[in-house]
Amino acid sequence: MNMRAGLGALLAGAVLAASGTGAAEPEGPAPGFVDAAAIVPGLVVDMRYHGRHNFVGRPIAGYDAPVCLLSMAAAEALARVQARLRPQGLGLKVFDCYRPARAVADFVQWARDPHDQRRKATHYPKLAKSELFARGYIAEKSGHSRGSTVDVTLVDLATGRELDMGTAYDWFGPEAWPTARSPKAEARAHRLALQLAMIETGFTPYPQEWWHFTLANEPFAAQYFDFPIRKPTTGAAR
């Protein structure tokens, strides 16, 4: 067993114990999870951890398909956000949705390797990699693994382009805090528009990332899942 697989297995066992079940996780979506693109009309899906365009610079463990899996409750709430935005000519693009525990373990392993700095210039230029744990950018457990947290931005429906939010997605630093003063007033306005639409529909923002929201009444608040991300073969998994 290689180091990544071993660390992933240990973390998966820990989160299963915390959720009160010792059963193995299913290899497909767990009951209550759906492909959000099938629930949210016009949702743009750009799953960054399936590919190389992310802060690690490679595909992440558990992202076997570029699919946005969410709890049904979170997907339905996201559909309501989309409906609120459409009259303004805006829509949603998701970067990350459900995240397997094995992916979190992969992030942890990466964060503890001081030699891998390939994405420092684009994601954490003002921080030492050793600071990422202490500052809350990397953690050994993630709300994403509960299935009702989403990383999201706004797009212009007419052009399909992302709106300027002041920083790139997964920027580690205070510039990405929702309350930070962006160099552009336009970017601040875009952040506010996203925040209001998400909050009014039942999502709670994360104070260090303008893109990160968790459904307030999430259905799996005490559970952390580890099934890999694959497209459901028979529609929604209920």
N, C-alpha and C positions, 0 to 999 in steps of 0.2 A: 504493500500500500504506500503510495507516495505521500509527501507531507501535506499537500493540499487536500487529498482525499481523506487522510487521517484527521486533519483539523475539521473538515466539513462533517465527518461522521461524529466526532466528539460534540461539536456544537449542536448538530441535529438531535443527538440524544438528550442534550441538556434542555433544549427548548421543548422537546416532547414531554420530558419529565415535568417541566414547569406547567405544561398545559393539562397535566393530569392524565395522560394516556401514554402507554408504552408501546402502542401499536405502530407498525411501520407505516410511513406516509404512502399514499397511493402514487403511482407513477404518472397519472393524469390529474387534471384539476379535481380538487376535493369538492364534495357536495356543497352547494351554496356559492360556488365560484362560476363566473361567466366570462366570455370574451366581450370586453366592454365595447369593442367596435360593432358588435351585433346589437347592442342596446342603445348606444349613443349615435344618433344620425350624424354623419359627416365628421366623426372624430378622426383626427389625423394622428397616426401612430408612428412614433419614431423611437423605438426601444433601443436606447443607447448602449445598454450593457449586453445586447446580443452581438454587437460588432466591436469595432476598435475606436469609435469616436466617443471616448469617455475618459475620465480622469486616470484610469489605469492604463489605457492604451491597447486593450485586447478584449476579446469576449470573456464574459464572466461566467463562472460555474453555475449551472442550473438554467441558463437562458438558452434553451434548446430551440426556441422559435421567437420571432419578433412579435409577440402577442401580448396585449394588455389584459391580463386576467385581474379581475376584481371581485369582491363579494357582490352579490346581486344588489344589496342595499347601496353600496358605493357607486355601482354602475348606474343605477336608477337616479341617484342624486346628481351624478355627473351629467346625465341626460337633461336634467332640469336646468343645470348651469348652461348647457349648450343652447337650450331653448331661450333662456334669458338673454344670451349674447347675440343671437342671430339677428334681431331687429336692429342692432348696432353695427351690423356688417362684420361681426367678429365670431370666431370659433375657437375651439380648444385643440391643442396638440399635446399629447402625453409623451414623456420621456421615460418614465418608469411607473410601474403599477405594483402588483404583487411581486415580492422579491423572495426567493427561496432562502432558507437559513444557510444553505451551502454557499450561496452567493455572498451573504454577509461574512461568512468565514473566509471566503476568498479575499474580500476587502481587508479583513483583519490581517491576514497573512501578508498581503501587499503592503499595508501600512507599517508593518514591522520589518520590512526589508529596506534598509537605508540606501541600498545601491540602485534601486529602481526609481529613477527620477525623470523618466522620459516625458512625463506630462506636467512637470513643475511649471514651466513657462506659461502654459495655457490655463492651468487650474489653481495653482497655489504659489504664485511667484513671490509673494511677500511673507510666506510662512516656511519654516523648516518642516520637513515631513514628520519629524519627531513630535511636532506640536499638534498634529491633527487629532489625536485621541483626546488630549487635554482640553482642546477647544471645542469638542463636540461634533467634529465633522465626520469622524469614523467611530463606530461603536460596535460592541460585540453582539448586540441585539438591535433589530430595526422594526419599527412599526409597520414598515412595508410588508413584513412577513406575516402580518395578521390579515392582509388582504383588503384593507379599506383606506390605504394611504396612496396618494398619487402625486407624481411630479409633473407639472403641467405649465403650459404657457399659452399665450393668445396668438392667433393668426388672423390675418386679413382674409375674409372669405373671397374677396374679388381676385386677389393675387396669390393666395396661399402662403404668403410670406409671414414669418414670425415678426411680431412687434418687438421693437427695441425695449428691452427690460433693464438696460444699464450695465449688465454683466452677462457673460455666458452662463449656460446651465452648468451646475456643479462647480461654480467658482467658490473657492474656500477663502473667505475673508469677509470683513464687515461691509464691504461694498455690496454684497449680495443680501444683506439683511433687508427685510421688507421696509423697514423704517429709515434705511440709510438714504442720505441725499445723493441721488444720482447726478452725474455731471449734466444730464439733460432733463429739463422739466418734463419733456414728452415721455421719457422713460419712467419717471415718477408717476405720471398720470396712468401709464399702462399698468404699472404694478398695482396701483390703487383700484383700477377697474377690475383686475383679476381678483384681488383680495375681496372686494365687495361682492362680486358674483359668487365666489366660492363660499364666503361666510354666510351670505343670505340664503344659501341652499343647504346649510348644515355642516360645512367643513370648517375645521379649525386650522389656522396657519401655524407654521413653525417659525420662531423668531429669527433664525439665522439663515433662512433660505426663502427667497421670494416665490419659488416654484413648488414648495412642499406643503401639502394639505392632507389632513386626516378627517374622516367622517366622525363627527362628534359621537353619534350613537352607533359605533361600529359593532357588527354582530359577533365578531370573534375577538373581543377585547382581551381575553386571557390566553389566546392560543397563538402559537408561532408555527407556521407550516414550512415544510421542506420539499414538497413535490416539485419536480422541474416544470418549467414553463413550456407547455406544448399546446398547440391549437386543439380545442375540443373537437372530437370526431363526430359527435352526434348533437351539435348545437350546444345550448347552455347546459352546464353541469349543475343540477339543482339538488 
